Amino acid sequence: MPRLRLLIADDEEPVRSAIAAMSESLGHEVVALARDGSEVLEMVELTSPDLLMLDIEMPKLNGLGAAKAILEKALLPIVIVTGHTDQSLIEDAAQVGVFSYLVKPITKERLSAAIATALARFNDLELLRGEVGDLKESLDARKLVERAKGIIMRDMKVGEQEAYRWLKRTSSRTNHKIVEVARRIVALDAQPHRCCRAG
């Protein structure tokens, strides 16, 4: 994993410090610590981090609000840190365009996995951006691809990586962009029959 410049935001100082220490022990550099979403927006401008770790519940502006504001201007990998595994929260974060989740209590292993997942999804989005060009369109395309991956995972009973590989193979084989393949899968899934089978 490359050495990343991280911005870490949490309204609890011990949590901020713990995440910072674990991040540094993984070889990353912490360039900014923030206590709330408003500070996050200021510090992103000042420090240009490679990746953000945002607690979901912060004063002034919560993690999802900060993530939404940032992603409207620039494409950055964002990890949401949360004490809850509430499905609606995860869906809200996915709608905003967040790349990964880190559930408290935080361990070095979970932190490393969340950063790796965020980077992998960010790289996927960069590929989509190459296909569609526009930032908003690429975020919308990513949401569509995430939905298609979920359908493939459900119907083919495979993991997320295999579902994405299936999308890429189908895209290559049919000479259609990944987002077009994803759009077709989502549309087919809305019909009475299920759409996907191994191929």
C-alpha positions, 0 to 999 in steps of 0.5 A: 500500500502506498504511503498516504497523507491522511486527514482524520476527523472525530469530535473525541480527542482520544479517538482522533489520537488513536486513529492517528497513531495506528495510521502512522504505525501503518506507514501513513502520514497524518497531515490534519486532525479535525474536531468537526465537519466545518474544520474538515472543509477548511483543512482539506483546502489547506492540506490536500490530503490523499484520503479522509477518515470522517466520524459520522457524528460530529458537531456543526457538520456531520461526516456525511455532510462533510463528505458530500460537500467535498465530493461535490468539488473534488474526488477523494477517497473517504472512509466513514468512521462509525459506532453503528452498523445500521443498514440505513446509515450504510445506504446513506453513506453509499448514496453520498459516495463514500468509499469505505466504512470503519466500525468502532472499536477500531483496530489496526487490522480494521483500519488497514482493511478500510483504507485498502477498500477505499483505495480500491473503490477509488481506483474503480471510480477513476476508471469510470471517470475515464469512461464518463468524464464528468465528476458528478456523472462518475459518482452516479456511475459508481452508484450504479456499478455498486448496485449492479455488483450487489445484484450479481453478488446476490444472484451468482452468490459470489463476493464483491471482487468476483462480482466486479471481475464479472462486470469487467469481463462482460464489459470487455467481451461485449465491448460496452462500458462497465457503466452500460453493463451495470445499467442493463443489469439494474434495469433487468433486475427491476423486471419480474425475473432475475438477471444474472448467471455465471458467464 
